[in-house]
Amino acid sequence: MDNDSIGAALRVVRGLDVSDADLSVDVIRDCCLGGPGHFLARTQTMERMEKDFYYPRLNDRMSPMEWEEKGKRSAFDRAADYVGRTLSSHCPSYTPEDIGQRNRVKFPVRLPRENMRP
């Protein structure tokens, strides 16, 4: 959940781009004066959405009615599911095996070695 909050904050402090390419005056002119009157069919629209908007992993953007219809799951519930999936499938090996063994002797590691995934 912290990653979602930090990601949103970083997007805000990044600010707005106001170069000619980012303002897209030519695209606006083409769409409004000579085109369909909307930007949905433009490749640039999707590129801008991916660049300019922050899409959280755990928080959602559903309307209250849609959220209710989909079971009223909280961000905490989604975070708990995400943590569970991550812990059940992710086992990084940042240290060599001999150091891992020494750590197990020195510290009270509770996760049995056989439960760790390769």
Buried (B, 14 or more C-beta within 10 A) or exposed (E): BEEBEEBEEEEEEEEEEEEEEEEBEEBEEBBEEEBEEEBEEBEEBEEBEEEEEEEBEBBBEEEEEEBEEEEEEEBEEBBEEBEEEEEEEEEEEEEEEEEBEEEEEEEEEEEEEEEEEE
